[in-house]
């Protein structure tokens, strides 16, 4: 979507159609912002999950009462696998993913412009 909307922005820039150019530019900003927000939230989930795992593993659980220690052991066992927010259950959402999405959409945009 970023690639196609970027392509339409360039086409409307060349056609000097200001109204459509503004509409497509706003759509481009909206799509980019939405992808960024999802990737930023995914990165925050990863960071907070790592903090919880580190705190649970470094806590002196053996000094706690039995019921709390069992619950903490369960939390430690779950925190072995890192918590990640996924898109479509096949791509992790993080700021690194956002960079990859932007690079790939610019690559496709250059491909579209060269075919034109």
Residue pairs with C-beta under 8 A, 6 or more apart in sequence:
1 31
2 28
2 31
2 32
2 35
2 101
2 102
2 105
3 105
3 106
3 108
3 109
3 112
5 24
5 27
5 28
5 31
6 28
6 105
6 106
6 109
7 109
7 112
7 113
8 20
8 24
9 21
9 24
9 25
9 28
10 109
10 113
12 20
12 21
12 24
13 21
32 102
35 98
35 101
36 98
38 85
38 87
38 93
39 93
39 94
39 95
39 97
39 98
39 101
40 95
40 98
41 85
41 93
42 84
42 85
42 86
42 92
42 93
42 94
42 97
43 93
43 94
43 95
45 83
45 84
45 85
46 82
46 83
46 84
46 85
46 92
46 94
48 83
49 79
49 82
49 83
49 84
50 82
52 75
52 79
53 76
53 79
53 80
53 82
56 72
56 75
56 76
56 79
57 76
57 79
59 72
61 68
61 69
61 72
61 73
61 76
62 69
64 72
84 92
84 93
84 94
85 92
85 93
86 92
86 93
87 93
91 97
